[in-house]
Amino acid sequence: MGPTTYLYVPGNKLDFVEKAFIKGAENIFIDLEDSIPIQLKGAVRDSVCNFLKEGKPSNIYVRINSINSFQEDDISALNKIKFKNIVIPKLEKNSAIIKNGLHKKFEKIIGLIETAHGLDELKDIGQILNLERVGIGEVDFAADLGIAEEEKYLEFYRSKLVYLSRLINLPKPIGGVFKNFTDMKALENFAHELSKLGFGSMQLIHPNQIEVVTKVFTPSDEEIEGARKLLDSISKNQDSGVGVFVNEKGDIVDAAMIRRAKEILNFIEKL
């Protein structure tokens, strides 16, 4: 488990950063990519670097550009101010940051899988980059594959990202954005589906989404109490020499249930 929310803030709206934290955002992605027109990229990059070199919290990241020429300029500028946290969009082995060995000065790297090549290459990329976590960019991913941006068509690829994250020992991946920031019920349903698939968090595009998404991906009071009872009962049964036992609901307690209980309590301890 890990943080549950990653909120995008356009690089030309830096006054939103403090407001986002006040609203409860756990992590901020300052965006230099999709939200910034090409003709403004240089000026916005400079503005972001001036903002960051004053010293900012460790839960701020910069989403650099995917186009290699812009990506190299972004990396060079961030290196000059010794900023260490980046989000790499459309991550592939052919990305400039990998191809030119530019990743070594960054400490916290989140990769966004937005293409078929990126998903297929993730296991290899995990051997090259010291990834903190990966997420999925579903708008671009669907466009790359030529499929509809709907759950029934994306579910296989979401599940594969969950599988690959586990395979390379990363935390649960970050789900894609939910573009309607006024329909909170639909957002909640979307987040629940991602949670059930194995995602541990979401990318957000509006502060109004923070509360709903945080609640979905944070264990409930009932889950926390259940985890404590389960681990306590394990301890008592082990002390009495009992290996396998049945809980109060009549379920046989297995290793998966124990692992889940430990994940829940570890998550709460870090809050």
N, C-alpha and C positions, 0 to 999 in steps of 0.2 A: 504494500500500500504506500501512498505518498500523498502529496497535495491533491486537492479535488478540483481546483479551479485555476484556469489560466486565461486571463482577460486580455484581449487585444486593445491597445491604445495606438492610434495613428501617430506616426512620428512628428506630424505637424500639429498635434493637439496635446502637447506635453503637460498642459495645465490639468489634463484629465487624470494624470497619474496619481497625484495625491488624493483626488476625489475618489478614485477607484479603490485605494487602500482603505479610505474611510468607510466606503460601502462594504468592505469585507473581502476584497479580492486577496487571494493567497499569493498569486504570482501575476506579474504583468509582462506581456509581450509587447514591447515597443516596436511598431511595425515600420520597416523601410520598404516593404515589398508592395503588396497589392493595393494598399490604401494611398500610395504616393504616386502621382503622375510622373512619367519619365522626365519631363522638363524640370521637375522640382527635386529630383532625387539627390543631387549634389548639395543643394542648400539645406534640405531637411536632414541629410546625413550630418552636416556640420552642426546644425542646431542640436541634434540628438547627442552628439559627442560633447558639445559644450555643457549640455544638461547633465550628462553622466559623469564627466570628469570632476564634478563637485563632490562626488562620493555619494553613492546611492545604495539602498538595501540589496542584499544578495538575492532577493527574490524578484529582481528585475532582469529580464532578458531582452536582447535585440533580435528580432527576426530580420535576418539579412536577405538580400535579393537572391533569386534563383538564377537569373541570367549571369553567366560567368563573369563578364566584364564588370558589371555592377557589384557582384559578389566580392570580387577581388578588391575593389575600391572600399567597400564596406569593411572588409576584414582589415585592410591596411589602416583605415581610420580608427577602428576599435583597438587595434594593437598599439597605436600611438598613445592612447589614453589608458592603456593597460586594462581594458574592460574584458572580463573573462567569460561572460554568459551569453550564449547565442542560441538561436533557433535557426536550423537550416531547412528551408523549404525545398520541396521536390528533391529530396535527398537521393542521390544515386552515386555509384562509384565514379561516374564521370563528372560529378560536381567539382568545381574549381578547388574547393577547400580540401578535397581528398586528392584529386589529380595532381595538385601542385604542393601538397604537403603543408597546407596553411592552417591545419587544425591544432597544431601542437601547443600554441600559446593560449588556448582556451581551456578552462577548467570544467565548466558546466555546459554540456552540449545536448540539446534536444533536437531530434531529427523528425521532420514531417514526411511521411510516406504519401506521395501524391501521384505516383506513376506505377505502372506494372513493373518496370525495371527496378524501381526502388524497393518494391515489396519483394521481388525475386532475389535481390542482392543483399537484403538486410542482414542475413547471417554473416556474409563476408564483411559487410560494412562494420558490423559489431566487433570484428577482429582488428579493424583499423582505427575507428574512433572510440574514445572513452565516453560512450553515450550515457547520459543520465536517465533518459527516457525517450520513447518515441510516441508520435501521435499520427493520426490520419487526417489528410486534407481531402475531404470527400468530394467537394465540388470539382477540383482538378483531377482527382482520381477517376471519377465517373466520366469526365470529359476525355481523359486519356484512353479509357477502355471503350468509349462510345456506348456507355450504358446509361439508363435512367438513374437519376439521383434519388432513388427510393430504397427503403430498408430491405425489401425482398431481393433486390439485385445487388446490394452492397454487403449483405450479411456474411457471405462466404469470405470476402476479402477482409472484413472486420475480424472474423474469427481467425483467419490466417495470421493477422497482425498480432492478435492475442497469443496465439501459439508460438510465433517466432520470438515475441518478447520474452516469453517464459523460457524458450530454448536457449536464448543468449543471456539469461539471468538478469533481465531488466524488470523494473516494477510494471504493474499493469499499465497498458498504454493509455494515451489521452484520446478521448473521442473527438469527433469532428464538431463543428459549430452547428447550432440550431438557428436558422436565419430569422425566424419570427420571434422578436423579442417582446411581443405584447401578449402572446398566448401562453400563459404560465402552465396551464394544464397540459397542453401539447408538449411543452418543454419537459415537464415532469415525466410524461410517458416515454418520451424519447430517451431521457437520461436513464430511466429504469431499464429500458431495453438494452442500452449499452452496458449497464451494470451487470445485467444477467448474462451478457455475452462475455464478460470478463474484463471490461474496461474499468479503470479506477478513477477517472476524472474526465473533464471536458474542456474544450476551448470555448470561450465565451466572446460575444461581440458587444454585450451591453451589461452595465452594472446591475440592471434589473434581474438578470439571470442568476446572479451569484447565490442568493439565498436558496432558491429551489434546487440548484445543482449541488450545492454543498450538503443540503439535507439528504438528497438521494444517495450520495457517495460516502456519507458519514454513517457509521453504524448507529442504529437506534438505541435508546435506553434499554429496550427489551433484549436486543442482540448482545449488548454489553453485559447485562446481568446474566443472560444465558451462557455466555462465554466464561464468565467467572465461576458460575455454578458447575459447568462442565469440567473445567480444569481443577476445581476443588474436589469434585467427585473422583476424578482420575487419581489425584494424590491420595485420597482416603482409600480407594480400592487397591492401589499399589501397596499402600502400607499394610493392608490386610492380606496381601498375597493374591489378589484377584487381577487377572490380566484383561480379559474381555468382559464387558458388562453392558447392561441395558440402562438407558437413562430414564428419567421420569415420564417421558413421552412414549416409551416402549421401543425406542430405536436402539439398535446395537451401535455402540460408540466405536468409530473406526478412525484410522489415521487422518483421513481427510477432514473429519469433523474437528479433530484436535488441532490440526494445522490452521483451520479457519478461525477457531477460538483464539489461538495465539496471535494470528494476524490482527484480529479485532482489538485485542488488548494492547498490542504493540502500537497500533494506529492511535489509540486513545492516549497512550502515554506520551506520544510526540506532539499532541495538540497543545 
